[in-house]
Amino acid sequence: ASRRGGLVAWNQFAIIFGMLVVYFVNYFIALNGDEAWLTSTGWRLMFLSEVIPAALLFLLVLGVPESPRWLIMKGREAKAVAILERIMGAPEAEVEAQSIRRSLHGTVKAKLFSYGVGVIVIGMLLSVFQQFIGINVVLYYAPEIFRNMGMGTNAALAQTIIVGVINLSFTVLAIFTVDRFGRRPLMIIGSLGMAVSMVTLGMTFFLEQMGFLSLLAMLCYVASFAVSWGPICWVLISEIFPNTIRSQAVAVAVAAQWISNFLVSATFPSLSAWSVGGTYCIYALMSLASALFVWKWVPETKGKTLEEMSKLWRKNGD
């Protein structure tokens, strides 16, 4: 479980590192012209720059091996064991392969709700809360938020780089603490940190005192998210579902993630036109609700295999 959680967290690190590179690219593109040039040409170059990482991703994906569980499910056990040996060494690889065989035996085609509705709802709500706490509003609209604080376009893009550095740094902290402290404690602490930060940011807008405190609140919010809901939500989604419904359940959870992402991102311009400070307070309430949700309903997956999670949900469903 610790290896799986670590791999998922490092995957999130790679994504955030890519975002930080994009912030730098956008900033240096913006330095080449004024506001009118950015509106007519600069934004096109920003989109065009994405061709390079997209091409690299395509090439690198060609070398990614299939999941050992999927290979065993398809009867390609020799290849599955070889991949497991690369990950965990020969002695443990066969033990893990045997565990996978037992978990798949006779129940390969389990229905989505075989373990009850609860596990699916919890997985979906993890995805929903990760978006409803407002993180992508901060990341997508960061330059505009900084402009609302009175900064120019170039300064706003430069501050966005700082946001990216904080995001990356605290994601690394999460990677090295998630297996020490567990998933639930970090998620709850992160939720509370985000709630305080969003209330503070909202108050600076209500009082029309946007400045250093606003920037500090935003950075604290990003740090709280990066050490908790950023990487650890994906760790939980990869660990929480029983093995026999995992592929279907993860697909449902990820679909909920992107639907929620769209809803939050699409509603922010209208909400901010109503009240910027009020909008941030809504995200603060969502952060508090996410802490309560994790505390009451999300099980700890630290140190548990997918097979052990199957037993847990089977017991809860009985």
C-alpha positions as CSV (number, residue, x, y, z in Angstrom):
1,A,0.0,0.0,0.0
2,S,2.8,2.4,0.8
3,R,4.4,1.8,-2.6
4,R,1.1,2.4,-4.3
5,G,0.4,5.5,-2.4
6,G,3.9,6.8,-3.0
7,L,3.7,6.2,-6.7
8,V,0.3,8.0,-7.0
9,A,1.7,10.9,-5.0
10,W,4.8,11.2,-7.2
11,N,2.5,11.2,-10.3
12,Q,0.7,14.2,-8.8
13,F,4.2,15.8,-8.2
14,A,5.0,15.4,-11.9
15,I,1.7,17.0,-12.9
16,I,2.3,20.0,-10.6
17,F,5.9,20.3,-11.8
18,G,4.5,20.6,-15.3
19,M,2.1,23.3,-14.2
20,L,5.0,25.2,-12.7
21,V,6.9,25.0,-16.0
22,V,3.8,26.4,-17.7
23,Y,3.6,29.3,-15.3
24,F,7.2,30.2,-16.2
25,V,6.5,29.8,-20.0
26,N,3.4,32.0,-19.8
27,Y,5.3,34.7,-17.8
28,F,8.2,34.9,-20.3
29,I,5.8,35.0,-23.2
30,A,4.0,37.8,-21.5
31,L,7.2,39.8,-21.3
32,N,7.3,40.1,-25.1
33,G,4.5,42.5,-25.5
34,D,1.9,44.8,-23.9
35,E,-1.7,44.1,-22.9
36,A,-3.0,44.4,-26.5
37,W,-0.3,42.0,-27.8
38,L,-1.3,39.5,-25.2
39,T,-4.9,39.7,-26.2
40,S,-4.3,39.3,-29.9
41,T,-1.2,37.1,-30.1
42,G,0.4,36.1,-26.7
43,W,-2.4,33.8,-25.5
44,R,-2.1,31.9,-28.8
45,L,1.6,31.3,-28.2
46,M,0.8,30.1,-24.7
47,F,-1.5,27.4,-26.1
48,L,1.0,26.5,-28.9
49,S,3.7,25.9,-26.3
50,E,1.6,22.9,-25.0
51,V,2.4,20.9,-28.1
52,I,5.9,20.1,-26.7
53,P,4.8,18.5,-23.4
54,A,1.9,16.7,-25.2
55,A,4.3,15.2,-27.7
56,L,6.7,14.1,-24.9
57,L,3.8,12.6,-23.0
58,F,2.8,10.6,-26.0
59,L,6.3,9.2,-26.4
60,L,6.7,8.4,-22.7
61,V,3.4,6.6,-22.4
62,L,4.6,4.1,-25.0
63,G,7.0,2.8,-22.4
64,V,4.5,2.5,-19.5
65,P,3.8,-1.2,-18.6
66,E,0.3,-2.6,-18.1
67,S,-1.0,-3.1,-14.6
68,P,-0.1,-6.4,-13.1
69,R,-3.7,-6.9,-11.9
70,W,-5.0,-6.4,-15.4
71,L,-2.4,-8.8,-16.9
72,I,-3.3,-11.5,-14.4
73,M,-7.0,-10.9,-15.1
74,K,-6.2,-11.5,-18.8
75,G,-4.1,-14.6,-18.1
76,R,-0.7,-13.1,-18.9
77,E,0.8,-14.0,-15.5
78,A,4.4,-14.3,-16.5
79,K,4.5,-10.7,-17.7
80,A,2.6,-9.6,-14.6
81,V,5.2,-11.3,-12.3
82,A,8.0,-9.7,-14.3
83,I,6.6,-6.2,-13.7
84,L,6.1,-6.9,-10.0
85,E,9.7,-8.1,-9.8
86,R,10.8,-4.7,-11.2
87,I,8.7,-2.9,-8.6
88,M,9.2,-4.9,-5.4
89,G,11.9,-7.6,-6.1
90,A,11.6,-11.3,-6.8
91,P,10.7,-12.6,-3.3
92,E,7.7,-10.3,-2.8
93,A,6.6,-10.4,-6.4
94,E,5.2,-13.9,-6.3
95,V,3.5,-13.3,-2.9
96,E,1.8,-10.2,-4.4
97,A,0.8,-12.2,-7.5
98,Q,-0.7,-14.9,-5.4
99,S,-2.7,-12.3,-3.5
100,I,-4.0,-10.8,-6.7
101,R,-5.0,-14.2,-8.0
102,R,-7.0,-14.9,-4.9
103,S,-8.7,-11.6,-5.0
104,L,-9.7,-12.0,-8.7
105,H,-10.7,-15.7,-8.4
106,G,-14.3,-16.2,-9.2
107,T,-15.3,-12.5,-8.9
108,V,-13.5,-10.9,-11.8
109,K,-16.8,-9.4,-13.2
110,A,-18.3,-8.1,-10.0
111,K,-21.0,-5.5,-10.4
112,L,-20.3,-1.9,-9.5
113,F,-22.5,-2.0,-6.4
114,S,-21.4,-5.4,-5.2
115,Y,-20.0,-3.9,-2.0
116,G,-22.9,-1.5,-1.5
117,V,-23.6,2.1,-2.5
118,G,-21.5,3.6,0.3
119,V,-18.1,2.9,-1.1
120,I,-19.0,4.4,-4.5
121,V,-20.6,7.5,-2.9
122,I,-17.5,8.0,-0.7
123,G,-15.2,7.8,-3.8
124,M,-17.4,10.2,-5.7
125,L,-17.6,12.7,-2.8
126,L,-13.8,12.6,-2.5
127,S,-13.6,13.9,-6.1
128,V,-16.4,16.4,-5.6
129,F,-15.0,17.9,-2.5
130,Q,-11.5,18.2,-4.1
131,Q,-13.1,20.6,-6.6
132,F,-15.7,22.3,-4.5
133,I,-13.1,23.6,-2.1
134,G,-12.1,25.8,-4.9
135,I,-8.5,24.8,-5.8
136,N,-8.9,25.1,-9.6
137,V,-10.4,28.5,-9.3
138,V,-7.2,29.6,-7.6
139,L,-5.0,27.8,-10.2
140,Y,-7.1,28.8,-13.3
141,Y,-7.9,32.3,-12.3
142,A,-4.7,33.2,-10.3
143,P,-3.6,35.9,-12.6
144,E,-7.1,37.5,-12.6
145,I,-7.2,37.2,-8.8
146,F,-3.9,39.0,-8.4
147,R,-5.1,41.7,-10.8
148,N,-8.1,42.2,-8.6
149,M,-5.5,42.9,-5.8
150,G,-4.2,45.7,-8.0
151,M,-1.3,44.1,-9.7
152,G,-0.4,44.5,-13.4
153,T,-0.5,41.6,-15.8
154,N,3.2,40.8,-15.6
155,A,3.3,41.1,-11.9
156,A,0.2,38.9,-11.6
157,L,1.8,36.2,-13.8
158,A,5.0,36.4,-11.6
159,Q,2.9,35.9,-8.5
160,T,1.4,32.8,-10.1
161,I,4.9,31.3,-10.3
162,I,5.1,31.7,-6.5
163,V,1.8,29.9,-6.2
164,G,3.3,27.1,-8.3
165,V,6.4,26.9,-6.2
166,I,4.4,26.6,-3.0
167,N,2.1,24.0,-4.6
168,L,5.1,21.9,-5.7
169,S,7.0,22.2,-2.4
170,F,4.1,21.1,-0.2
171,T,3.2,18.3,-2.6
172,V,6.7,16.9,-1.9
173,L,6.1,17.3,1.8
174,A,2.9,15.3,1.4
175,I,4.8,12.5,-0.5
176,F,7.2,12.1,2.5
177,T,4.5,12.3,5.2
178,V,1.5,10.4,3.8
179,D,2.7,7.0,4.9
180,R,4.0,8.3,8.2
181,F,0.9,10.2,9.4
182,G,-1.8,8.5,7.3
183,R,-4.3,9.8,4.8
184,R,-7.1,11.0,7.1
185,P,-5.1,13.2,9.4
186,L,-3.4,15.1,6.6
187,M,-6.7,15.5,4.7
188,I,-8.5,16.9,7.8
189,I,-5.6,19.3,8.7
190,G,-5.5,20.4,5.1
191,S,-9.2,21.1,5.0
192,L,-9.1,23.2,8.1
193,G,-6.1,25.2,6.8
194,M,-7.9,25.9,3.6
195,A,-11.0,27.0,5.5
196,V,-9.0,29.6,7.5
197,S,-7.1,30.8,4.5
198,M,-10.3,31.3,2.4
199,V,-12.1,33.2,5.2
200,T,-9.0,35.4,5.5
201,L,-8.8,36.0,1.8
202,G,-12.5,36.7,1.6
203,M,-12.3,39.2,4.5
204,T,-9.5,41.2,2.7
205,F,-11.9,41.6,-0.3
206,F,-14.9,42.5,1.9
207,L,-12.8,45.2,3.7
208,E,-11.1,46.2,0.4
209,Q,-7.7,45.7,1.9
210,M,-6.2,43.5,-0.7
211,G,-2.4,43.3,-0.4
212,F,0.2,41.2,1.4
213,L,-2.4,39.5,3.6
214,S,-4.4,38.5,0.6
215,L,-1.3,37.0,-1.0
216,L,-0.3,35.2,2.2
217,A,-3.8,33.8,2.6
218,M,-3.8,32.5,-1.0
219,L,-0.3,30.9,-0.5
220,C,-1.4,29.3,2.8
221,Y,-4.5,27.9,1.0
222,V,-2.4,26.4,-1.8
223,A,0.0,24.9,0.8
224,S,-2.8,23.4,2.7
225,F,-4.3,21.9,-0.4
226,A,-0.9,20.6,-1.7
227,V,-0.1,18.8,1.5
228,S,-3.5,17.1,1.6
229,W,-6.3,17.1,-0.9
230,G,-4.0,17.6,-3.9
231,P,-2.0,14.3,-3.9
232,I,-3.8,12.4,-1.1
233,C,-7.2,12.5,-2.7
234,W,-5.8,10.6,-5.6
235,V,-4.0,8.2,-3.3
236,L,-7.3,7.4,-1.6
237,I,-9.1,6.9,-4.9
238,S,-6.5,4.4,-5.9
239,E,-6.7,2.5,-2.6
240,I,-10.2,2.7,-1.3
241,F,-12.1,0.6,-3.8
242,P,-12.2,-3.2,-3.7
243,N,-10.1,-4.9,-6.3
244,T,-13.0,-6.5,-8.2
245,I,-14.8,-3.2,-8.9
246,R,-11.8,-0.9,-8.8
247,S,-11.6,-0.1,-12.6
248,Q,-15.4,0.8,-12.7
249,A,-15.4,2.7,-9.4
250,V,-12.3,4.7,-10.3
251,A,-13.9,5.7,-13.6
252,V,-17.0,6.9,-11.8
253,A,-14.9,8.9,-9.3
254,V,-12.8,10.5,-12.0
255,A,-15.9,11.4,-14.0
256,A,-17.3,13.1,-10.9
257,Q,-14.0,14.9,-10.5
258,W,-14.2,16.5,-14.0
259,I,-17.9,17.3,-13.8
260,S,-17.2,19.1,-10.5
261,N,-14.2,20.8,-12.0
262,F,-16.3,22.2,-14.8
263,L,-19.1,23.3,-12.4
264,V,-16.7,25.2,-10.1
265,S,-14.7,26.8,-12.9
266,A,-17.8,27.8,-14.9
267,T,-19.6,29.4,-11.9
268,F,-16.6,31.3,-10.5
269,P,-16.9,34.3,-12.9
270,S,-20.6,34.8,-12.0
271,L,-20.1,34.2,-8.3
272,S,-17.1,36.7,-8.2
273,A,-19.3,39.3,-10.1
274,W,-21.8,38.9,-7.3
275,S,-19.2,39.0,-4.5
276,V,-15.5,38.0,-4.6
277,G,-15.3,37.8,-0.8
278,G,-18.5,35.9,-0.6
279,T,-17.3,33.4,-3.1
280,Y,-14.2,32.7,-1.1
281,C,-16.3,32.2,2.0
282,I,-18.4,29.6,0.1
283,Y,-15.2,27.7,-0.6
284,A,-14.3,28.0,3.1
285,L,-17.6,26.3,4.0
286,M,-16.9,23.6,1.5
287,S,-13.4,23.1,3.1
288,L,-15.1,22.7,6.5
289,A,-17.6,20.2,5.1
290,S,-14.7,18.2,3.5
291,A,-13.0,17.9,6.9
292,L,-16.3,16.6,8.4
293,F,-16.8,14.2,5.5
294,V,-13.3,12.7,5.9
295,W,-13.6,12.5,9.7
296,K,-17.0,10.7,9.6
297,W,-17.0,8.6,6.5
298,V,-13.6,8.0,4.9
299,P,-11.7,5.0,6.2
300,E,-7.9,5.0,6.7
301,T,-6.2,3.1,3.9
302,K,-2.6,3.4,5.2
303,G,-0.9,0.0,5.2
304,K,-3.9,-1.8,3.7
305,T,-3.8,-3.8,0.4
306,L,-6.6,-3.7,-2.1
307,E,-7.6,-7.2,-0.9
308,E,-7.9,-6.0,2.7
309,M,-10.1,-3.1,1.5
310,S,-12.3,-5.7,-0.2
311,K,-12.8,-7.4,3.2
312,L,-13.5,-4.1,4.9
313,W,-16.3,-3.1,2.5
314,R,-17.7,-6.6,2.3
315,K,-18.0,-6.6,6.1
316,N,-19.6,-3.1,6.1
317,G,-22.0,-4.3,3.4
318,D,-23.2,-7.4,5.3
